[in-house]
Amino acid sequence: MFIAAEGVEHNPILPLWQELVVGTISFALLCFVLLKFVLPRMEAMYQARVDAIEGGLKRAEAAQAEANQLLEQYRTQLAEVRNEAARIRDDARADAEGIRQDILAKAREESDRIIAAGKEQLAAERATIARELRTEVGTIAVELASKIVGESLADEARRKGTVDRFLSSLESAGAR
Amino acid sequence: MSGQLVVAQELPWPPSVGDFYPPNVAGPWVTKFGIMVWLAVALLIIFFLVAYRKPTLVPGKTQFYAESLYGLVRDNIAKEQMGAAGIRFAPYFTVLFSFIVLTNLFAIVPGLQISPNSHIAFPIVLAAISYVMYLYIGARKHGLGRYLKQSLIIPGVPWPMHILLIPIEFLQTFVVRPVTLALRLFANLFAGHLLLLVFTIGGFVMLNSNSLFVQVTSVFSFLMAIVMTFFEVLVAVLQAYVFVTLSANYIGSSLADEH
């Protein structure tokens, strides 16, 4: 029943020419439609997806690199700042020491000066006192002597040179 | 009993080449095979157009299937056989691959139950396209003379050997390649259909036999038919893969700079 009506079996190795035509036209149509409207977009989508994935990875890598760089930068900055701080502290310490030394030196100078002034003043006062004393002692001694003698030796006080000579001889005797 | 015998006699046993040529539906242009090819073309166009109606970066289900098919051909066939140059040809290979797979699978689709590729005309068309393609590409890339020289002359062989090698290489590149490409696909589908016929119709013939033993053993025949059906699925995909891979390989060798 299924055998070809002509009763002659077709040789399966030989193509039917109508089928060659049908096959060519239909496959050409398939290729035309799909190659024109679908597959280029598919390749584009493929590329877009690859870009999206690889681009994402690249962006992440770049962000990571940037973060690392920033971290490094911050670290160096921090180290610099630390060094700076240490330097400033050292400077301050040195300054403070210098100032202290200065103040000490000045204070010492001042105290020396004060002491020297005091000594000078003392010496001057001493000299003044000694001078006053000398005249006063002379006067007192003369008055005492006049009282003891019971008569005024006021006239003789004019002979002050005698008293002075006496006292000088006393001093030189004491110094010897 | 006599009715059964009539049925048995009506079954075309043994299966023959005639089974591959059903009567025309309406003249030589509207045949079962022609209709099946148009059906395959229509199905593929609809599938791909629907899948890529609104493509998105994160694909939907249909889009994903279509892209998986493209990805398979692009990366596992085109790139594998031709390197980066293959991506240019991946769209055509995808069309070729999906067309062959679908028409091959018609062999086991109820109602169709035969693949258009079991008529050699269709494999011839497909092989001819690959043939013309790799010849044209080779001639365009290297120039006709250099392409012929490159295809026929194997470098580094003592000259007397060329007397033997040139005809062999010529036969290989220009005759055997396209012929085997078409024949391989055709023969596989032809034989596959014949096998299914043998086990299915054979099963019915055994069932109609007078001997109870033969009737019972027909079960094995039907089981074999089922096994062979699964086997046909494997053959359908495998032959499509082989056809496209070899086409890619031939085009790749045309593009290559050495023999």
Interface residues (C-beta under 8 A of the other chain):
Chain A: M1 F2 I3 A4 A5 E9 H10 N11 P12 I13 L14 P15 L16 W17 Q18 E19 L20 V22 G23 T24 S26 F27 L29 L30 C31 V33 L34 L35 F37 V38 L39 P40 R41 M42 E43 M45 Y46 A48 R49 A52
Chain B: E10 P12 S16 V17 G18 D19 F20 Y21 P22 P23 P28 W29 T31 F33 G34 V37 W38 A40 V41 L44 I45 F48 L49 A51 Y52 P55 L57 P59 A66 E67 Y70 G71 R74 I87 A90 P91 Y92 T94 V95 F99 P116 H119 I120 A121 F122 I124 V125 L126 I129 F186 F190
